[in-house]
Amino acid sequence: MQVVEKQYDVVVVGSGGAGTSAAVAARDQGCSVLLVSKDPINCSDSKISEGIVTVRGSETDKDTETELSSNIRIQGDDIGRAEHARAFAEDSQSAYEWMRQQGLKPHFDESGKAKTLGMAMGGHTQSRSIDHANGGLDYAHALRQALTEKQNGHLDYMEDAWFLDLYVQESEQRISVQGGLIYHAADGVLVSVKAQAVVLACGGIGTLYFPHTDTMRGNTGDAYAIAARAGAKLVDMEQIQFIPFAAVNPPSHQGLIVGEPVSAGALGVIRDATGKVILSEIMARTRAECAAAIAQAVEEGRGTDHGGCYLDLTDNIQGASAEPFRYVMKTKAGSLLKVVRASMGSSAARFEVPWEVKPSAHYCMGGIATDENGQVFDANSQPIHGLLAAGQALGGLHGSNRLGSTSLAEAIIFGRRAGYQAAVSAPLNSGSDTNEKSVIEYYLSMLGRDGESYGIDITRALQKACWKFIGPARNEKDMSELKDSISQREQQLDDCHVSSSKYFNQSFIDVVEARNLLQCATFIVQSALSRKRSLGAHFRTDSRPDNLGKRPFSVQCFWESEGQLKIVHEDREASPVGARIKLRMQQGGKILMLKLLRHLPLGLRDKILIKKYAAAAGGLPKENVHEA
């Protein structure tokens, strides 16, 4: 296979919200930029999302930066970095305004102000989530517009391209990155790119759990594995967010989202297979709480035949508030109801019967250790010169629980920061050689290799094992078994058959992705074994939840020189006691109000709910407004 050499100022890997905004930010500083993507440009998790974006102050001026950053930190059990939460709170308005300038259009009220959902999504104390008519499609179209603008600098993009590894230079205890190697499947060549900086913004790890995921097929943990091989440190990789309400059947719909805690309405509950309520007031719960309730029931043998439970929304359609509830769901969660109708039928889409649901891998809340500008850290918490991360590749923001609607804002906030930082990074050349030659030789040596194993078979076996052992419910025995299994499969990689074909060599791609997935599975399982108690999305069936009075800590991992994975714990500062008490009281108050609402006379309850639904929908059609 031919090796083609290229040179750019900045290389950005991934073309979703984070990658595109990073590439544009670097271009606008006058840089030459190469945007690399496995999929067609902008075809990412951002595009298939619900298109809901966190914007501080979008509902009320009382929504302060302090309150938003406090929500993020405390709901994430304080294991995230305070600097990241503050950066998110500071930039959420300007990031959304930038998207508006690219053509993103929200719904507007009569005064011309962008409308929010009218209710606080899981974990938020304020209504600050803005939705869009066509969901993630609107978001992706705005990104495409940003790429095509004529500005300073120069931007090229490369689709059907797999970024394989970074070129690393080590000298005087410092690591610097100076480009990397790409397999351009469409042209059938390896592209060796020299650059002053590389931004990793290529998504998460959902494919590790396929088919139990709602993410894009390309989420094979590339950013985490590539960064770790270059000497980067990873944080909190055990914290995988499982969206609690996803379809279980038919197989073609398995893993697709059908609801959020907030979309369960005021009277929604979760029931086990026997019909017993296992969690109520779920509208006021976090995703982690709901997913853990379902996982616990399934682990105890009270789940359905498909390994799920029932999301029962039928109480929401009793009385005069039934049609207003349906209207709100149709206007605010129409894309979710389409999945419900297709997978469970019309009766389910009308909320007349409970929905069979189970958690689905949705988001990796851990990731590459960085500062608030995306600068990547090595094992000693020193900057790796020329290496940045953004979007789901970046760790340290969400801690143990990601608040609803934050990911699309996060992508732009940290994408722009990382892109700017990459642009102003001066080239660092100490005279020593990089590992370019050995990287190219490694990948060329794979081509035309005979073997008895296949990369795709390793991946499929790994996916089944990971869902079973490091999915929504975990324990030490199973995770230890998985750890041994991963080691065996890693040995198989060297015996995998790889075609010598140049163009779209799927056997080559399968081995590359299997390697990344195996390494990510190692990061997750060893981090999960290290965190002995349940915390947030890390739910262990063999221990009690972590003591909230203890000092929070982040689980961090990195490769040692001998090829062993090192796990360390780094203490975090807990949020002020007053802020934690305030947030818990606010959440407890919401739960109490929902409990009381359930026991009110139907007529009075309807009056309250109709008012709430009208506020959420920005008004109700006359046919949906009835006196209770």
Buried (B, 14 or more C-beta within 10 A) or exposed (E): BEEEEBEBBBBBBBBBBBBBBBBBBBBBBEBBBBBBBBBEBBBBBBBBBBBBBBBBBBBEEEBBBEBBBBBBBBBBBBBBBBBBBBBBBBBBBEBBEBBBEBEBBBBEEEEEEBBBBBBBBBBBBBBBBBBBEEBBBBBBBBBBBBBEEEEEBEBEBBBBBBBBBBBBBBEEEBBBBBBBBBBBBEBBBBBBBBBBBBBBBBBBBBBBBBBBBBBBEBBBBBBBBBBBBBBBBBBBBBBBBBBBBBBBBEEEBBBBBBBBBBBBBBBBBBBBBEEEEBBBBBBBBBBBBBBBBBBBBBBEEBBBEBBBBBBBBBBBBEBBBBBBBBBBBEBBBEBBBEBBBBBBEEEBBBBEBBBBBBBBBBBBBBBBBBBBBBBBBBBEEEBBBBBBBBBBBBBBBBBBBBBBBBBBBBBBBBBBBBBBBBBEBEEBEEEEEBBBEEBBEEBEEBBEBEBEBBBBBBBEBBBEBBBEBBBBBBBBEBBEBBBEBBEEBBEBBEEBBBEEBBEEBEBBBBBBBBBBBBBBBBBBBBBBBBBEEBBBBBBBBBBEBBEEEEEBBBBBBBBEEEEEBBBEEBEBEBBEEEBBEBBEEBBEEBBEBBEEBBEEEEEEBBBBBBEBBBBBBBEBEEEBBBEB
